[in-house]
């Protein structure tokens, strides 16, 4: 049983292809030939970008909020350790 080897494309490549498709100045066939992938794959990546594109920015904000929260928790923990040390002596 010999099948085609599936290629793994980077997120950057997928974004580049999806943006080219969204731009609309070339047909899917032209893009398919240019990037060496099927038109169906381009449609899928384009649709995914259209539907989930806003989450790119939401994830960044969520990560920044989580980082700030961890920083606050770390400061509180260090403060509590210092307080506990002071009162135990």
N, C-alpha and C positions, 0 to 999 in steps of 0.2 A: 504494500500500500504506500504509494508515494503521493504526497500532497504538496501543495505550495507552502513555502516557508513564509510565515506571517512576519511582516516588517513591523517594528516598533518605532513609531514616530514621536519625536520630542513634542512637548507642549508648545514650544516656540514655533515649530514647524506647523503644527495644527492651527495655531492662531494665525500664522502668516497666510495659510491657505484659506481659512475661513474669512479673513479680512479681504483677501483678493476676491472671493466669491461675493461678499457683501458689496464690494465696490461696484460690481455689475458692469464693468467695461469689457469683460471677456465672457465668452460662453463657458459652460461647464466642460464641454469637450476640449476647448482650448486650455482651460486650467488643468484638466485631467492629463493632457499631453505634456504640458509644461512641468507639472509636479510629479508625474509618473504614478499617479494613483487613480482609482476609479472615480467616476462622476458621483456614484452613490455615496462614496466616502466623503466627498466634498460636500454634498447635500447634508449629510449627517452632521459634520463639523460646523457647517454654517448654521443649521437649525439649532444646534446646541449652544452656539455663541449667541444667537438671537434670544434664546430662552433663558440662558443662565449667565449672560454676560455681566449683568449687574452684580452678581454674587462675587465677582472678582474683587470689587471694591469693598463689599460687605465683609468678606473674609479678612481683609487687611485691617479694617476697623476692629473686628472682633479680636484679632490677634494682638493689636495694640492695647485694647481694653484688658485682655487677659494678662499681658505683660505688666501693665500698670497695677492691676490687682495683685499679682504675685509680688511686685515690688513693695506694695503697701503691707502685705502679709509678712514679708521678710523683715521689714522695718519694725513692725509690731512684735514679731517674735524676738528679734534682737533686743528691743526695749524691755520686753518681759524678762528675758534672761538677765539683763543688767539689773533690773529691779529685784529679781529673786536673789541674785548674788549679793546685792547691797543689804537686803534685809536678813539674809542668812548669816552675815558676819557681825 
